[in-house]
Amino acid sequence: MKPTVLLGIVLIVLGTLALVYQGFTYTTKEKAVDLGKVEIMADKQRTVSLPPVLGGVAIVAGVALVVLGQRKS
């Protein structure tokens, strides 16, 4: 399979996921209290939002790469 077509397929899949989920959440551990030898850790959730335009652009670019990759012979 040509690298251009493969990259296009990856962009289409990532763009579709960006449109469906519109972001993701991850958890980090942060030090809440530090009293000498005693440390209290807290889990903090962070959210990364992905705008729908980003997913749409990725899909359009992926389709263009697939079409261009198949036309070259």
Backbone as XML, in Angstrom:
<?xml version="1.0"?>
<chain id="A" units="angstrom">
  <residue number="1" name="MET">
    <atom name="N" x="0.850" y="-1.166" z="0.000"/>
    <atom name="CA" x="0.000" y="0.000" z="0.000"/>
    <atom name="C" x="0.903" y="1.238" z="0.000"/>
  </residue>
  <residue number="2" name="LYS">
    <atom name="N" x="0.501" y="2.249" z="-0.736"/>
    <atom name="CA" x="1.291" y="3.466" z="-0.855"/>
    <atom name="C" x="1.223" y="4.268" z="0.450"/>
  </residue>
  <residue number="3" name="PRO">
    <atom name="N" x="2.331" y="4.925" z="0.801"/>
    <atom name="CA" x="2.342" y="5.708" z="2.049"/>
    <atom name="C" x="1.314" y="6.836" z="2.053"/>
  </residue>
  <residue number="4" name="THR">
    <atom name="N" x="1.047" y="7.427" z="0.893"/>
    <atom name="CA" x="0.063" y="8.509" z="0.822"/>
    <atom name="C" x="-1.330" y="7.999" z="1.169"/>
  </residue>
  <residue number="5" name="VAL">
    <atom name="N" x="-1.687" y="6.850" z="0.629"/>
    <atom name="CA" x="-3.001" y="6.266" z="0.904"/>
    <atom name="C" x="-3.100" y="5.871" z="2.379"/>
  </residue>
  <residue number="6" name="LEU">
    <atom name="N" x="-2.043" y="5.301" z="2.917"/>
    <atom name="CA" x="-2.034" y="4.888" z="4.323"/>
    <atom name="C" x="-2.188" y="6.104" z="5.242"/>
  </residue>
  <residue number="7" name="LEU">
    <atom name="N" x="-1.480" y="7.184" z="4.952"/>
    <atom name="CA" x="-1.603" y="8.401" z="5.740"/>
    <atom name="C" x="-3.021" y="8.969" z="5.640"/>
  </residue>
  <residue number="8" name="GLY">
    <atom name="N" x="-3.614" y="8.900" z="4.455"/>
    <atom name="CA" x="-4.984" y="9.367" z="4.270"/>
    <atom name="C" x="-5.970" y="8.575" z="5.105"/>
  </residue>
  <residue number="9" name="ILE">
    <atom name="N" x="-5.801" y="7.273" z="5.144"/>
    <atom name="CA" x="-6.692" y="6.421" z="5.938"/>
    <atom name="C" x="-6.547" y="6.742" z="7.424"/>
  </residue>
  <residue number="10" name="VAL">
    <atom name="N" x="-5.320" y="6.948" z="7.877"/>
    <atom name="CA" x="-5.088" y="7.296" z="9.284"/>
    <atom name="C" x="-5.754" y="8.634" z="9.616"/>
  </residue>
  <residue number="11" name="LEU">
    <atom name="N" x="-5.644" y="9.614" z="8.712"/>
    <atom name="CA" x="-6.286" y="10.908" z="8.947"/>
    <atom name="C" x="-7.809" y="10.790" z="8.992"/>
  </residue>
  <residue number="12" name="ILE">
    <atom name="N" x="-8.369" y="9.958" z="8.140"/>
    <atom name="CA" x="-9.824" y="9.757" z="8.146"/>
    <atom name="C" x="-10.273" y="9.146" z="9.475"/>
  </residue>
  <residue number="13" name="VAL">
    <atom name="N" x="-9.551" y="8.145" z="9.944"/>
    <atom name="CA" x="-9.903" y="7.491" z="11.214"/>
    <atom name="C" x="-9.767" y="8.467" z="12.379"/>
  </residue>
  <residue number="14" name="LEU">
    <atom name="N" x="-8.658" y="9.223" z="12.422"/>
    <atom name="CA" x="-8.461" y="10.177" z="13.514"/>
    <atom name="C" x="-9.488" y="11.307" z="13.467"/>
  </residue>
  <residue number="15" name="GLY">
    <atom name="N" x="-9.825" y="11.763" z="12.271"/>
    <atom name="CA" x="-10.837" y="12.806" z="12.130"/>
    <atom name="C" x="-12.202" y="12.340" z="12.593"/>
  </residue>
  <residue number="16" name="THR">
    <atom name="N" x="-12.548" y="11.101" z="12.262"/>
    <atom name="CA" x="-13.821" y="10.539" z="12.701"/>
    <atom name="C" x="-13.860" y="10.412" z="14.230"/>
  </residue>
  <residue number="17" name="LEU">
    <atom name="N" x="-12.766" y="9.949" z="14.822"/>
    <atom name="CA" x="-12.706" y="9.850" z="16.284"/>
    <atom name="C" x="-12.813" y="11.222" z="16.936"/>
  </residue>
  <residue number="18" name="ALA">
    <atom name="N" x="-12.179" y="12.232" z="16.336"/>
    <atom name="CA" x="-12.257" y="13.591" z="16.884"/>
    <atom name="C" x="-13.690" y="14.120" z="16.831"/>
  </residue>
  <residue number="19" name="LEU">
    <atom name="N" x="-14.415" y="13.794" z="15.768"/>
    <atom name="CA" x="-15.808" y="14.243" z="15.677"/>
    <atom name="C" x="-16.712" y="13.504" z="16.658"/>
  </residue>
  <residue number="20" name="VAL">
    <atom name="N" x="-16.460" y="12.226" z="16.852"/>
    <atom name="CA" x="-17.317" y="11.423" z="17.734"/>
    <atom name="C" x="-17.079" y="11.773" z="19.201"/>
  </residue>
  <residue number="21" name="TYR">
    <atom name="N" x="-15.816" y="11.824" z="19.631"/>
    <atom name="CA" x="-15.520" y="12.019" z="21.053"/>
    <atom name="C" x="-15.348" y="13.481" z="21.443"/>
  </residue>
  <residue number="22" name="GLN">
    <atom name="N" x="-14.978" y="14.356" z="20.544"/>
    <atom name="CA" x="-14.796" y="15.788" z="20.768"/>
    <atom name="C" x="-13.864" y="16.100" z="21.924"/>
  </residue>
  <residue number="23" name="GLY">
    <atom name="N" x="-12.929" y="15.237" z="22.219"/>
    <atom name="CA" x="-11.938" y="15.486" z="23.258"/>
    <atom name="C" x="-11.685" y="14.242" z="24.082"/>
  </residue>
  <residue number="24" name="PHE">
    <atom name="N" x="-10.749" y="14.377" z="25.026"/>
    <atom name="CA" x="-10.440" y="13.249" z="25.896"/>
    <atom name="C" x="-10.034" y="13.775" z="27.266"/>
  </residue>
  <residue number="25" name="THR">
    <atom name="N" x="-10.134" y="12.902" z="28.261"/>
    <atom name="CA" x="-9.808" y="13.239" z="29.643"/>
    <atom name="C" x="-8.710" y="12.305" z="30.133"/>
  </residue>
  <residue number="26" name="TYR">
    <atom name="N" x="-7.767" y="12.871" z="30.875"/>
    <atom name="CA" x="-6.727" y="12.049" z="31.475"/>
    <atom name="C" x="-6.524" y="12.490" z="32.927"/>
  </residue>
  <residue number="27" name="THR">
    <atom name="N" x="-5.924" y="11.612" z="33.727"/>
    <atom name="CA" x="-5.753" y="11.857" z="35.162"/>
    <atom name="C" x="-4.276" y="11.957" z="35.494"/>
  </residue>
  <residue number="28" name="THR">
    <atom name="N" x="-3.932" y="12.952" z="36.322"/>
    <atom name="CA" x="-2.557" y="13.093" z="36.804"/>
    <atom name="C" x="-2.572" y="13.077" z="38.328"/>
  </residue>
  <residue number="29" name="LYS">
    <atom name="N" x="-1.463" y="12.697" z="38.912"/>
    <atom name="CA" x="-1.323" y="12.733" z="40.371"/>
    <atom name="C" x="-0.526" y="13.984" z="40.724"/>
  </residue>
  <residue number="30" name="GLU">
    <atom name="N" x="-1.064" y="14.734" z="41.675"/>
    <atom name="CA" x="-0.397" y="15.945" z="42.132"/>
    <atom name="C" x="-0.272" y="15.925" z="43.646"/>
  </residue>
  <residue number="31" name="LYS">
    <atom name="N" x="0.788" y="16.533" z="44.122"/>
    <atom name="CA" x="1.017" y="16.607" z="45.554"/>
    <atom name="C" x="0.080" y="17.663" z="46.137"/>
  </residue>
  <residue number="32" name="ALA">
    <atom name="N" x="-0.815" y="17.251" z="47.038"/>
    <atom name="CA" x="-1.771" y="18.172" z="47.639"/>
    <atom name="C" x="-1.225" y="18.757" z="48.940"/>
  </residue>
  <residue number="33" name="VAL">
    <atom name="N" x="-0.596" y="17.901" z="49.764"/>
    <atom name="CA" x="-0.053" y="18.341" z="51.054"/>
    <atom name="C" x="1.313" y="17.703" z="51.235"/>
  </residue>
  <residue number="34" name="ASP">
    <atom name="N" x="2.277" y="18.498" z="51.715"/>
    <atom name="CA" x="3.620" y="17.980" z="51.982"/>
    <atom name="C" x="4.038" y="18.442" z="53.379"/>
  </residue>
  <residue number="35" name="LEU">
    <atom name="N" x="3.949" y="17.532" z="54.358"/>
    <atom name="CA" x="4.311" y="17.834" z="55.741"/>
    <atom name="C" x="5.501" y="16.970" z="56.149"/>
  </residue>
  <residue number="36" name="GLY">
    <atom name="N" x="6.684" y="17.348" z="55.739"/>
    <atom name="CA" x="7.880" y="16.572" z="56.072"/>
    <atom name="C" x="7.858" y="15.227" z="55.367"/>
  </residue>
  <residue number="37" name="LYS">
    <atom name="N" x="7.730" y="14.156" z="56.173"/>
    <atom name="CA" x="7.716" y="12.811" z="55.602"/>
    <atom name="C" x="6.338" y="12.386" z="55.114"/>
  </residue>
  <residue number="38" name="VAL">
    <atom name="N" x="5.332" y="13.178" z="55.431"/>
    <atom name="CA" x="3.959" y="12.844" z="55.048"/>
    <atom name="C" x="3.583" y="13.627" z="53.787"/>
  </residue>
  <residue number="39" name="GLU">
    <atom name="N" x="3.240" y="12.894" z="52.777"/>
    <atom name="CA" x="2.780" y="13.514" z="51.534"/>
    <atom name="C" x="1.398" y="12.985" z="51.199"/>
  </residue>
  <residue number="40" name="ILE">
    <atom name="N" x="0.523" y="13.867" z="50.803"/>
    <atom name="CA" x="-0.810" y="13.453" z="50.378"/>
    <atom name="C" x="-0.934" y="13.791" z="48.900"/>
  </residue>
  <residue number="41" name="MET">
    <atom name="N" x="-1.228" y="12.766" z="48.118"/>
    <atom name="CA" x="-1.360" y="12.931" z="46.676"/>
    <atom name="C" x="-2.846" y="12.986" z="46.314"/>
  </residue>
  <residue number="42" name="ALA">
    <atom name="N" x="-3.149" y="13.773" z="45.303"/>
    <atom name="CA" x="-4.533" y="13.886" z="44.838"/>
    <atom name="C" x="-4.564" y="13.638" z="43.331"/>
  </residue>
  <residue number="43" name="ASP">
    <atom name="N" x="-5.603" y="12.949" z="42.896"/>
    <atom name="CA" x="-5.807" y="12.739" z="41.464"/>
    <atom name="C" x="-6.540" y="13.947" z="40.900"/>
  </residue>
  <residue number="44" name="LYS">
    <atom name="N" x="-6.028" y="14.447" z="39.794"/>
    <atom name="CA" x="-6.659" y="15.593" z="39.152"/>
    <atom name="C" x="-6.959" y="15.235" z="37.705"/>
  </residue>
  <residue number="45" name="GLN">
    <atom name="N" x="-8.213" y="15.425" z="37.319"/>
    <atom name="CA" x="-8.607" y="15.118" z="35.942"/>
    <atom name="C" x="-8.466" y="16.359" z="35.076"/>
  </residue>
  <residue number="46" name="ARG">
    <atom name="N" x="-7.887" y="16.166" z="33.921"/>
    <atom name="CA" x="-7.730" y="17.249" z="32.956"/>
    <atom name="C" x="-8.427" y="16.846" z="31.663"/>
  </residue>
  <residue number="47" name="THR">
    <atom name="N" x="-9.035" y="17.806" z="31.004"/>
    <atom name="CA" x="-9.768" y="17.547" z="29.773"/>
    <atom name="C" x="-9.153" y="18.345" z="28.633"/>
  </residue>
  <residue number="48" name="VAL">
    <atom name="N" x="-8.944" y="17.674" z="27.510"/>
    <atom name="CA" x="-8.464" y="18.315" z="26.294"/>
    <atom name="C" x="-9.619" y="18.283" z="25.296"/>
  </residue>
  <residue number="49" name="SER">
    <atom name="N" x="-10.092" y="19.458" z="24.895"/>
    <atom name="CA" x="-11.205" y="19.540" z="23.952"/>
    <atom name="C" x="-10.672" y="19.630" z="22.524"/>
  </residue>
  <residue number="50" name="LEU">
    <atom name="N" x="-11.309" y="18.909" z="21.619"/>
    <atom name="CA" x="-10.960" y="18.969" z="20.202"/>
    <atom name="C" x="-12.123" y="19.604" z="19.451"/>
  </residue>
  <residue number="51" name="PRO">
    <atom name="N" x="-11.876" y="20.714" z="18.765"/>
    <atom name="CA" x="-12.971" y="21.355" z="18.036"/>
    <atom name="C" x="-13.431" y="20.493" z="16.855"/>
  </residue>
  <residue number="52" name="PRO">
    <atom name="N" x="-14.717" y="20.508" z="16.553"/>
    <atom name="CA" x="-15.228" y="19.702" z="15.437"/>
    <atom name="C" x="-14.603" y="20.082" z="14.096"/>
  </residue>
  <residue number="53" name="VAL">
    <atom name="N" x="-14.179" y="21.324" z="13.961"/>
    <atom name="CA" x="-13.537" y="21.757" z="12.714"/>
    <atom name="C" x="-12.262" y="20.955" z="12.472"/>
  </residue>
  <residue number="54" name="LEU">
    <atom name="N" x="-11.529" y="20.653" z="13.527"/>
    <atom name="CA" x="-10.296" y="19.880" z="13.404"/>
    <atom name="C" x="-10.585" y="18.491" z="12.840"/>
  </residue>
  <residue number="55" name="GLY">
    <atom name="N" x="-11.638" y="17.847" z="13.317"/>
    <atom name="CA" x="-12.020" y="16.533" z="12.801"/>
    <atom name="C" x="-12.434" y="16.606" z="11.344"/>
  </residue>
  <residue number="56" name="GLY">
    <atom name="N" x="-13.204" y="17.636" z="10.989"/>
    <atom name="CA" x="-13.636" y="17.801" z="9.601"/>
    <atom name="C" x="-12.478" y="18.030" z="8.660"/>
  </residue>
  <residue number="57" name="VAL">
    <atom name="N" x="-11.525" y="18.861" z="9.066"/>
    <atom name="CA" x="-10.350" y="19.131" z="8.233"/>
    <atom name="C" x="-9.521" y="17.856" z="8.054"/>
  </residue>
  <residue number="58" name="ALA">
    <atom name="N" x="-9.381" y="17.074" z="9.110"/>
    <atom name="CA" x="-8.623" y="15.826" z="9.027"/>
    <atom name="C" x="-9.287" y="14.844" z="8.066"/>
  </residue>
  <residue number="59" name="ILE">
    <atom name="N" x="-10.613" y="14.763" z="8.096"/>
    <atom name="CA" x="-11.325" y="13.859" z="7.193"/>
    <atom name="C" x="-11.162" y="14.308" z="5.740"/>
  </residue>
  <residue number="60" name="VAL">
    <atom name="N" x="-11.332" y="15.608" z="5.489"/>
    <atom name="CA" x="-11.200" y="16.125" z="4.119"/>
    <atom name="C" x="-9.780" y="15.911" z="3.606"/>
  </residue>
  <residue number="61" name="ALA">
    <atom name="N" x="-8.781" y="16.184" z="4.438"/>
    <atom name="CA" x="-7.393" y="15.974" z="4.027"/>
    <atom name="C" x="-7.119" y="14.489" z="3.780"/>
  </residue>
  <residue number="62" name="GLY">
    <atom name="N" x="-7.679" y="13.625" z="4.622"/>
    <atom name="CA" x="-7.485" y="12.185" z="4.434"/>
    <atom name="C" x="-8.095" y="11.683" z="3.141"/>
  </residue>
  <residue number="63" name="VAL">
    <atom name="N" x="-9.304" y="12.145" z="2.826"/>
    <atom name="CA" x="-9.955" y="11.747" z="1.572"/>
    <atom name="C" x="-9.128" y="12.240" z="0.384"/>
  </residue>
  <residue number="64" name="ALA">
    <atom name="N" x="-8.632" y="13.477" z="0.465"/>
    <atom name="CA" x="-7.810" y="14.018" z="-0.621"/>
    <atom name="C" x="-6.538" y="13.196" z="-0.811"/>
  </residue>
  <residue number="65" name="LEU">
    <atom name="N" x="-5.898" y="12.793" z="0.281"/>
    <atom name="CA" x="-4.682" y="11.987" z="0.168"/>
    <atom name="C" x="-4.974" y="10.604" z="-0.411"/>
  </residue>
  <residue number="66" name="VAL">
    <atom name="N" x="-6.085" y="10.008" z="-0.036"/>
    <atom name="CA" x="-6.440" y="8.691" z="-0.580"/>
    <atom name="C" x="-6.691" y="8.795" z="-2.080"/>
  </residue>
  <residue number="67" name="VAL">
    <atom name="N" x="-7.432" y="9.818" z="-2.499"/>
    <atom name="CA" x="-7.740" y="9.989" z="-3.924"/>
    <atom name="C" x="-6.457" y="10.276" z="-4.707"/>
  </residue>
  <residue number="68" name="LEU">
    <atom name="N" x="-5.628" y="11.178" z="-4.202"/>
    <atom name="CA" x="-4.385" y="11.504" z="-4.896"/>
    <atom name="C" x="-3.423" y="10.321" z="-4.922"/>
  </residue>
  <residue number="69" name="GLY">
    <atom name="N" x="-3.403" y="9.552" z="-3.848"/>
    <atom name="CA" x="-2.510" y="8.388" z="-3.777"/>
    <atom name="C" x="-2.917" y="7.291" z="-4.747"/>
  </residue>
  <residue number="70" name="GLN">
    <atom name="N" x="-4.213" y="7.162" z="-5.026"/>
    <atom name="CA" x="-4.674" y="6.136" z="-5.941"/>
    <atom name="C" x="-4.559" y="6.579" z="-7.396"/>
  </residue>
  <residue number="71" name="ARG">
    <atom name="N" x="-4.564" y="7.882" z="-7.649"/>
    <atom name="CA" x="-4.487" y="8.376" z="-9.017"/>
    <atom name="C" x="-3.097" y="8.250" z="-9.591"/>
  </residue>
  <residue number="72" name="LYS">
    <atom name="N" x="-2.058" y="8.375" z="-8.742"/>
    <atom name="CA" x="-0.684" y="8.262" z="-9.209"/>
    <atom name="C" x="-0.403" y="6.800" z="-9.577"/>
  </residue>
  <residue number="73" name="SER">
    <atom name="N" x="0.077" y="6.589" z="-10.778"/>
    <atom name="CA" x="0.419" y="5.215" z="-11.184"/>
    <atom name="C" x="1.733" y="5.183" z="-11.918"/>
  </residue>
</chain>
